[in-house]
Every structure is written in structure tokens, then in C-alpha cells.
Amino acid sequence: MSLQIGQPAPQFTLYSTEVKEVSLADFKGKKVVIHFFPLAFTGVCTTQLCTMRDSFGYYDGLNAQILGISVDSPFTLAKFKEENNYQFPLLSDFNKEVSAAYEALYQEFAFGLKGVSKRAAFVLDEEQNVIYAEVLENAGDLPDFEAIAEKVK
């Protein structure tokens, strides 16, 4: 069963690229846009996060926080963030618990890799209830950025 609109979002605490703990609860009172992505430094993942980077001002102006989450290590994500100038936190779900809680986890991915985040996008309201949920089965697809922006307004 997937996360439904109106449900409370699963809470989490993950390590950021600065190797500091970041909790979803830290952003209560703001809308939160969570982007799960399979792997840093891959083409579609870079496009996904660069799209959010390039529209960052729009979300910041609406009191919304963007978070990127993958199963990569904080160190890999730090290099990915640096090379692409992302202004928002990238969080490491190395243990795959958050991806699983959001039902955005491939049991088996390309090259026989197991436990990789699916490409997914969630928007949470100020009380951290799910107001948008999109989990993509095909890692080559991108989330609906227009629908995400509409939910944040």
C-alpha cells in the first residue's frame, strides 16, 4: 500500500552532506518537497535535481524546503552537491529505511544492485501531511515538476 494524500509523512532523521543529522521535524511549519533519486552522478538524477536547483528561488520564496534523498553515502552526495551547486540538503538513506517507509525503494535495480531509491517526489504541507505523492517505476522518467510546483503554491 502506497502513501496516500492526507496521511502523515513518515518521520526521519538522516545524515546530510555535512555529516550532520537532519530531521524532517526540523522543517515543520514549511512545505517540504522531497525528491528521492536512485544514484548520484547519473544522467536522469542530475537532471531531476538540477531542475529543482534552477527553480530554487521559486520554492524558497514560497517558504518551502527542498530535500534530496538517495542511498548514496554522505561523502558521495557531498561531491555530487558540490559539482552541481545544489542549494538544498542532500540526505543519505544509506540504510534504505526512509526510502522503504515512503515506498520508494527498488528491491532490485540495474546491474543487479539491490535496495536503490526509486525516483519519487512528495510534497508535504506545513503539518507534514502528504499533499502530493509520485513514485515512478521507470528510473528514466522524471517527476511532474509542474504538479509539484502547483501543490507548493
C-alpha positions, 0 to 999 in steps of 0.5 A, a space after each residue: 500500500 502506497 502513501 496516500 494524500 492526507 496521511 502523515 509523512 513518515 518521520 526521519 532523521 538522516 545524515 546530510 552532506 555535512 555529516 550532520 543529522 537532519 530531521 524532517 521535524 526540523 522543517 515543520 511549519 514549511 512545505 517540504 518537497 522531497 525528491 528521492 533519486 536512485 544514484 548520484 552522478 547519473 544522467 536522469 538524477 542530475 537532471 531531476 535535481 538540477 531542475 529543482 536547483 534552477 527553480 530554487 528561488 521559486 520554492 524558497 520564496 514560497 517558504 518551502 524546503 527542498 530535500 534530496 534523498 538517495 542511498 548514496 553515502 554522505 561523502 558521495 552526495 557531498 561531491 555530487 552537491 558540490 559539482 552541481 551547486 545544489 542549494 538544498 540538503 542532500 540526505 543519505 538513506 544509506 540504510 534504505 529505511 526512509 526510502 522503504 517507509 515512503 515506498 520508494 525503494 527498488 528491491 532490485 535495480 540495474 546491474 543487479 544492485 539491490 535496495 536503490 531509491 526509486 525516483 519519487 517526489 512528495 510534497 508535504 504541507 506545513 503539518 507534514 501531511 502528504 499533499 502530493 505523492 509520485 513514485 515512478 517505476 521507470 528510473 528514466 522518467 522524471 517527476 511532474 515538476 509542474 504538479 509539484 510546483 502547483 501543490 507548493 503554491 
